[in-house]
């Protein structure tokens, strides 16, 4: 149901538990970053909720509050962290092993990071073939594993005196999966869990447990997870938000920035060749062809959605799109992506764009995790009919800010400028 303008949003009172599936580079960088910000050791750079502003009314009104002041978001000091992982290492040990953050900074955050110890994970190597670990749950079937998660979620909330919880998948990319008959409705899905059906991946078990527990779920990987009728039905029944299809922190981030610019200028595209090297756990997982296919499908779909070849066939029909990912351990979390973009302009004359993006995967993902956690926690879920995903980063921002204005009873910004003539 659409939310009325000026909807009542409950204040964020009490502790917010952030449950992370996976305690690897992304999750530990996120947790360490929040703790560093709380201690005054860093600024929340990259976080829209913490650093972003939102214009209200006319420009001449000079009403530009920060988003965190405009919305009743949870304060960072009220965040409590929990996690599941296939390795038993604490967040401090996992962060040290990940090698994203400097040892000097981690030393200052050692105490709060050591408190975060992962619960045993729901894991099946058939879905992530390049990883294995010992900190893994056992159960007679997948429904029993889900019930173990549900019990742990309730215990975490009680033990940590949390008022609310959110769950975010920050674990590895699973093998490529397509919708199956058992995904059609909740009854079939639950029977499939009892039967240990191969169409039920671990990420789906976590999402099911979250939604059954009454907490929203965000997917930080390109897995199928919640993109099935059974999960959407469960989310709608419980009035819960679900979102996400990969964090899009590296090469795909560049595509969501550059492609809208090409489309805005009506410049054509002959081809887009992308190749990456990375050496973190994500790179190791994506070295498996089946997990890579999941990532590849996500990356390929981004350009299709943004450029709309069916609408602009003269510019974008049948463009070539090639994606490569290479696992290169020496690079660690410092991903490097090369793009060669063959475009054409006036009279069909050809041009090229070359991009070499040396980025830090987890540094870019961590603030997204924070924003997802805080926005999912808003107690005013807004649902819409099934729409195609919006990958254009500029349209995303415009839609988000107008949604927030609507929720708070402010006028939408249409950019017509008619209000200046009143």
C-alpha positions, -999 to +999 in steps of 0.1 A: +000+000+000+013+035-008+020+057+023+001+089+027+019+122+026+032+131+060+029+096+074+036+090+110+071+076+115+079+063+150+109+078+167+140+055+167+140+048+205+162+022+220+189+000+205+190-011+169+205-046+163+222-049+129+225-086+121+251-093+094+253-125+074+291-129+069+318-114+091+343-108+064+359-077+049+327-057+043+311-064+076+342-058+097+350-026+078+314-014+085+315-023+122+350-008+127+340+023+108+309+029+130+330+024+161+356+048+149+330+074+141+315+070+176+349+075+191+355+107+170+383+090+150+367+093+116+340+110+096+311+089+080+324+096+044+303+078+018+272+076+039+242+094+025+222+092+057+251+108+077+266+133+053+239+139+027+215+168+028+179+172+014+165+205+000+131+214+013+109+240-006+124+267-028+162+272-031+156+307-018+142+293+015+176+279+024+161+248+041+188+221+036+190+199+066+211+168+068+191+136+061+199+123+096+183+154+111+153+153+087+144+117+095+140+100+129+169+076+122+187+056+148+217+072+163+250+055+157+256+051+194+225+029+196+237+003+170+245-032+183+261-057+160+256-094+155+268-118+128+270-153+114+301-167+097+317-200+088+348-190+106+348-185+144+370-154+144+358-123+163+353-091+143+388-079+154+405-111+142+385-111+110+393-075+103+430-081+109+429-111+085+410-091+059+437-065+058+415-036+048+421-013+077+454-002+092+466-021+123+470+012+142+433+020+138+422-016+146+443-014+178+422+015+190+390-004+182+401-037+196+377-039+226+344-033+208+355-055+178+364-084+200+329-084+215+314-093+181+317-130+178+299-148+150+272-174+155+274-206+136+264-201+099+239-218+077+263-229+049+264-254+021+295-256-001+274-266-030+263-230-033+298-213-026+323-238-039+356-220-031+350-216+006+348-240+035+347-235+073+340-252+106+317-227+123+286-242+106+251-252+118+238-288+116+202-298+112+181-325+097+167-302+070+167-266+058+135-257+078+152-268+110+182-246+101+158-217+096+142-223+129+176-223+146+182-189+130+148-176+142+157-187+178+191-170+176+175-138+163+151-138+193+179-145+218+201-118+203+173-093+207+167-103+243+203-105+253+213-072+238+180-054+248+174-043+213+141-025+204+144-034+167+165-055+143+175-055+107+194-081+087+219-076+059+235-102+037+272-093+034+283-128+026+296-144-006+280-146-040+262-179-044+261-200-076+237-189-103+201-199-097+169-194-116+134-193-102+120-228-095+084-241-091+090-244-053+095-206-052+059-199-063+044-196-029+052-199+008+036-233+013+057-248-015+088-230-003+084-244+033+078-279+020+109-276-001+129-266+030+116-298+047+127-318+017+162-302+016+154-291-020+184-278-039+164-248-051+166-234-015+199-216-011+214-206+023+207-169+015+170-178+012+170-195+046+184-163+062+159-141+044+131-165+055+142-164+091+144-126+091+110-121+076+094-148+099+110-129+128+094-096+117+126-079+106+135-064+072+162-079+050+187-064+025+206-084+000+242-072-006+250-098-032+235-106-067+219-138-054+183-148-062+174-148-025+143-125-022+135-122-059+109-149-057+071-149-051+074-168-018+097-142-002+078-113-016+045-127-003+060-133+032+074-097+032+041-082+022+022-103+047+043-090+075+046-054+062+084-057+059+109-041+036+132-062+014+157-047-009+191-051-027+208-069-055+245-064-048+263-035-032+277-023-066+309-008-053+334-011-081+331-015-118+293-017-116+293+016-097+311+032-127+285+018-150+257+033-130+274+067-132+287+067-168+258+050-186+232+076-175+256+103-189+258+086-223+220+082-224+214+118-213+235+130-242+220+104-266+254+090-274+254+055-289+272+024-275+289-002-297+305-021-268+316-021-232+345-044-221+352-047-184+378-067-166+387-068-128+414-080-106+408-085-069+423-107-042+399-108-013+375-136-003+350-122-029+376-126-056+383-162-045+346-171-046+341-155-080+369-176-093+343-204-095+325-202-128+290-208-112+294-180-087+309-157-114+278-163-136+256-149-108+278-118-107+280-116-145+242-116-149+239-088-125+265-067-141+251-073-176+216-064-166+226-030-153+234-015-187+203-031-202+180-014-176+197+020-178+201+023-216+168+007-226+178-008-260+141-014-268+133+023-265+165+035-282+174+008-308+195+031-330+218+038-301+219+007-280+205-023-298+229-053-298+258-036-281+286-059-270+291-063-233+319-084-219+328-089-182+358-106-168+368-111-131+403-124-122+413-136-087+447-121-080+457-126-043+484-099-040+458-072-046+437-081-016+407-059-010+421-032-034+401-040-065+412-026-099+388-024-128+395-015-164+368-005-188+370+001-225+338+018-238+333+021-276+308+049-282+296+068-313+282+103-317+271+128-344+270+112-379+281+079-364+317+090-356+334+066-332+350+075-299+364+057-269+363+061-231+389+043-209+386+039-172+411+025-147+394+025-113+416+016-084+392+012-056+388-004-021+359-027-022+350-028+014+356+009+020+330+017-007+306-010+006+307-002+044+287+031+042+261+015+020+256-011+048+251+017+073+226+035+051+207+003+044+205-006+081+192+029+091+167+033+063+153-003+067+147+006+103+123+035+094+090+023+108+070+033+078+073+007+051+064+019+016+056-008-009+049-006-046+038-030-073+067-051-087+088-027-108+120-031-127+150-021-106+164+014-109+201+012-115+207+049-126+224+063-096+211+098-102+174+087-106+179+065-075+189+096-055+161+118-069+135+091-062+148+085-027+148+121-017+113+127-031+101+096-012+116+111+020+100+144+014+066+127+008+069+107+041+077+139+060+049+159+045+071+182+024+064+192-012+082+171-039+109+187-059+098+185-096+124+210-110+096+228-129+103+260-109+067+271-110+067+278-073+091+308-079+062+325-098+036+322-070 
